[in-house]
Amino acid sequence: MADQDWDIETDLLVAGAGPGGMTAALVAAIEGLDVVVCEKASQVGGTGATSAGTLWIPGNRPSRDAGFKDSPDEAAKYLDALIGDDDASGHRKAYLGDGPGVIDYLTEKTDVQFLPCGLHPDYRNNMPGAASAGRAIIPQNFDGRLLGGDFERVRPPIAEFMLMGGMMVGKVDIIGLLGRYKSFGAFRHSAGIVLRYLTDRLRFKRGTRLVMGNALVARLFYSLKNRNVPVMFDTPIGEFIMDGDTVIGAVINSKEGARRVRVRKGVVLATGGFAHNPKYREAFMPSPTPHYSMAAKSNTGDGIVLAEAVKAGTDSERHQGAGFWSPVSVTTREDGSEGLFPHLAMDRAKPGLIAVNELGRRFVNEAVSYHDFVEAMYRSHETADTMPAWLICETAFVTKYGLGAIHPQTKNLSKHEASGYVAVGETLEAIAEKIGVDAAGLRDSVERHNGFARTGTDEDFGKGDLELNRFNGDASHTPNPCLAPIANGPFAAMAVWPAEIGCSVGLSTNPDGQVLNGEGTPIGGLYACGNDMGSVMAGAYPGPGTTLGPAIVFGWRVAMHAAGRSPGGGGRS
Ligand SMILES: Cc1cc2nc3c(=O)[nH]c(=O)nc-3n(C[C@H](O)[C@H](O)[C@H](O)COP(=O)(O)OP(=O)(O)OC[C@H]3O[C@@H](n4cnc5c(N)ncnc54)[C@H](O)[C@@H]3O)c2cc1C
């Protein structure tokens, strides 16, 4: 192969600059490898840029230092209960065992810095080994100005998550903004971030105070830049160059044309999974195949397509489900384009809201995790149309708590009604007629729910029973922070549809991220991480940070293996 005509020679080629790929590239560079990143889009970040940026890392040091006690062993019990205790491949052991060390590694050697979330319950906290606090961490806010002109290269968050057309806000900011006239501290914080934003807008297209997933990807990108790791934009990976069954290089397609890249250690597939690949959606996802996806549009399953061409396999048989789900409502943006708002934590758990199917019947504890909510939609849909499901509340609820992309303190819903985002009616019957739901069923469901609200016990679905429910409810509301009567019109209804925020099914790999062929043998020189790698969670959703935690930990493991820092490692050679 020596006479191959190579355009670029490097140790490791990483395809995809999301959290998974950038972590692999960064760690490989720290471990002394030459690294090139090729990114299909014109910006880094992928879906990660639009995410909440939370990582589920049991036993992590930021939480331990803040006084939260936990251990990977307790988390193992929880995952055994949630997923089953079969970890023959060793992925779970590797993930839990290395997680805290990976966070220490990044903290010590890079600008990727984290904060403990503190109280942030696991999503099934009634199971053995589940924790209420200390497993979730978030990236520290990041000052986008540090990137200079390359700030433009960070994919922005979804429009619905920004205020005033470009200001990012995290949970603390939202609390501050809502309470800005109630305390001096809240006012000062709110005034500070708004002033910073207005100043930013003199120079930048959006605010540079980055939070959540945007801070995570910006921190990874900044660290890559500091290590002089090149990121080639608008450059998708095209095909592999093989020597027998071993990957020795790849063709990447830059705007200037195709380039042949020789890799001494390997190629890492981190192209974000199959979200926008209709063939894989239909093959792996439940029926009816969800129409909507929250993933970056550039995630078209390229990594899986390429790997399958060299006899790699996917791991769908291992998974409880193919996606990590969220209910989404469909917005119409000011420019007329369609947006998606994920109903993650702000509205469903609050008191005074129910979700119903076409029969007007409740089908779920509305305050369960976004993933569990969508799974319940699918179960309900087997007997009654639940695509969409309808969130029902008083318009006074919308003013108090917000609903989807409608912010709290919104009194006039006419704009949202006119765009079709929300339906409003003076009576439950009027609402039912507008949205095509059985009126008698809806009235009956509301009256039954209102009885539960009075006693504080939801006898049908247990809304408010789980700690997660109460965490996202309204602590000031009694006797149950998640239950209040829906009694006084006007009423509001909003349609929610299933969508995935990440794919669970991916390529079969070993715990070092080496992609396996049909016989279970590693394909030389080929790695996968992020959502290109079949998830260690196997389609279950234990808690906040279920995809980013593994993306970072296995990104690290891939790099350590390629760099020869793990047993049997050293890439393809
Ligand atoms: C609203 C929202 C909130 C979320 N919050 C969380 C959270 O708090 N915690 C959590 O764990 N998860 C969260 N997620 C999910 C999480 O963002 C994704 O699972 C994660 O970003 C996947 O990382 P990745 O690196 O695999 O892929 P991505 O982040 O999607 O990055 C993949 C990159 O690969 C590039 N690419 C695609 N094809 C090619 C190609 N052929 N060549 C080169 N590059 C290519 C893409 O352009 C993209 O930049 C959230 C998702 C959403 C939508």
The ligand as an SDF file (V2000), in Angstrom:
LIG
                    3D

 53 58  0  0  0  0  0  0  0  0999 V2000
  -33.0440   19.5830   23.2210 C   0  0  0  0  0  0  0  0  0  0  0  0
  -32.0610   18.4940   23.5350 C   0  0  0  0  0  0  0  0  0  0  0  0
  -31.5740   18.3660   24.8200 C   0  0  0  0  0  0  0  0  0  0  0  0
  -30.6710   17.3490   25.1210 C   0  0  0  0  0  0  0  0  0  0  0  0
  -30.1460   17.3170   26.3710 N   0  0  0  0  0  0  0  0  0  0  0  0
  -29.2940   16.3230   26.6900 C   0  0  0  0  0  0  0  0  0  0  0  0
  -28.6990   16.2910   27.9750 C   0  0  0  0  0  0  0  0  0  0  0  0
  -28.8430   17.2010   28.7960 O   0  0  0  0  0  0  0  0  0  0  0  0
  -27.9160   15.2180   28.2790 N   0  0  0  0  0  0  0  0  0  0  0  0
  -27.6910   14.2130   27.3870 C   0  0  0  0  0  0  0  0  0  0  0  0
  -27.0250   13.2480   27.7510 O   0  0  0  0  0  0  0  0  0  0  0  0
  -28.1700   14.2720   26.1290 N   0  0  0  0  0  0  0  0  0  0  0  0
  -28.9420   15.3150   25.7460 C   0  0  0  0  0  0  0  0  0  0  0  0
  -29.3940   15.3990   24.4680 N   0  0  0  0  0  0  0  0  0  0  0  0
  -28.9270   14.4210   23.4640 C   0  0  0  0  0  0  0  0  0  0  0  0
  -27.4840   14.7530   23.0060 C   0  0  0  0  0  0  0  0  0  0  0  0
  -27.4090   16.0730   22.5750 O   0  0  0  0  0  0  0  0  0  0  0  0
  -27.0130   13.8290   21.8680 C   0  0  0  0  0  0  0  0  0  0  0  0
  -27.2750   12.4990   22.1860 O   0  0  0  0  0  0  0  0  0  0  0  0
  -25.5000   14.0280   21.6700 C   0  0  0  0  0  0  0  0  0  0  0  0
  -25.2520   15.3250   21.2020 O   0  0  0  0  0  0  0  0  0  0  0  0
  -24.9020   13.0140   20.7060 C   0  0  0  0  0  0  0  0  0  0  0  0
  -23.5440   13.3250   20.5400 O   0  0  0  0  0  0  0  0  0  0  0  0
  -22.7640   12.8870   19.2160 P   0  0  0  0  0  0  0  0  0  0  0  0
  -21.4130   13.4560   19.3220 O   0  0  0  0  0  0  0  0  0  0  0  0
  -22.9360   11.4450   19.0010 O   0  0  0  0  0  0  0  0  0  0  0  0
  -23.5970   13.5520   18.0320 O   0  0  0  0  0  0  0  0  0  0  0  0
  -23.9000   15.1080   17.6100 P   0  0  0  0  0  0  0  0  0  0  0  0
  -23.8220   15.9340   18.8140 O   0  0  0  0  0  0  0  0  0  0  0  0
  -25.1550   15.0850   16.8980 O   0  0  0  0  0  0  0  0  0  0  0  0
  -22.6810   15.4110   16.6450 O   0  0  0  0  0  0  0  0  0  0  0  0
  -22.5080   14.6820   15.4430 C   0  0  0  0  0  0  0  0  0  0  0  0
  -21.7120   15.5200   14.4520 C   0  0  0  0  0  0  0  0  0  0  0  0
  -21.3420   14.6860   13.3390 O   0  0  0  0  0  0  0  0  0  0  0  0
  -21.4470   15.4520   12.1510 C   0  0  0  0  0  0  0  0  0  0  0  0
  -21.5490   14.5600   10.9750 N   0  0  0  0  0  0  0  0  0  0  0  0
  -22.6280   13.8770   10.5160 C   0  0  0  0  0  0  0  0  0  0  0  0
  -22.3000   13.1580    9.4260 N   0  0  0  0  0  0  0  0  0  0  0  0
  -20.9740   13.3830    9.1940 C   0  0  0  0  0  0  0  0  0  0  0  0
  -20.0550   12.9210    8.2260 C   0  0  0  0  0  0  0  0  0  0  0  0
  -20.4120   12.0880    7.2200 N   0  0  0  0  0  0  0  0  0  0  0  0
  -18.7670   13.3460    8.2720 N   0  0  0  0  0  0  0  0  0  0  0  0
  -18.3720   14.2110    9.2620 C   0  0  0  0  0  0  0  0  0  0  0  0
  -19.2190   14.6980   10.1960 N   0  0  0  0  0  0  0  0  0  0  0  0
  -20.4970   14.2730   10.1850 C   0  0  0  0  0  0  0  0  0  0  0  0
  -22.6830   16.2830   12.4010 C   0  0  0  0  0  0  0  0  0  0  0  0
  -22.7330   17.3870   11.5090 O   0  0  0  0  0  0  0  0  0  0  0  0
  -22.5120   16.6710   13.8620 C   0  0  0  0  0  0  0  0  0  0  0  0
  -21.7810   17.8790   13.9910 O   0  0  0  0  0  0  0  0  0  0  0  0
  -30.2590   16.4290   24.1210 C   0  0  0  0  0  0  0  0  0  0  0  0
  -30.7250   16.5790   22.8240 C   0  0  0  0  0  0  0  0  0  0  0  0
  -31.6130   17.6140   22.5220 C   0  0  0  0  0  0  0  0  0  0  0  0
  -32.0810   17.7600   21.1050 C   0  0  0  0  0  0  0  0  0  0  0  0
  1  2  1  0
  2  3  1  0
  2 52  2  0
  3  4  2  0
  4  5  1  0
  4 50  1  0
  5  6  2  0
  6  7  1  0
  6 13  1  0
  7  8  2  0
  7  9  1  0
  9 10  1  0
 10 11  2  0
 10 12  1  0
 12 13  2  0
 13 14  1  0
 14 15  1  0
 14 50  1  0
 15 16  1  0
 16 17  1  0
 16 18  1  0
 18 19  1  0
 18 20  1  0
 20 21  1  0
 20 22  1  0
 22 23  1  0
 23 24  1  0
 24 25  2  0
 24 26  1  0
 24 27  1  0
 27 28  1  0
 28 29  2  0
 28 30  1  0
 28 31  1  0
 31 32  1  0
 32 33  1  0
 33 34  1  0
 33 48  1  0
 34 35  1  0
 35 36  1  0
 35 46  1  0
 36 37  1  0
 36 45  1  0
 37 38  2  0
 38 39  1  0
 39 40  1  0
 39 45  2  0
 40 41  1  0
 40 42  2  0
 42 43  1  0
 43 44  2  0
 44 45  1  0
 46 47  1  0
 46 48  1  0
 48 49  1  0
 50 51  2  0
 51 52  1  0
 52 53  1  0
M  END
$$$$
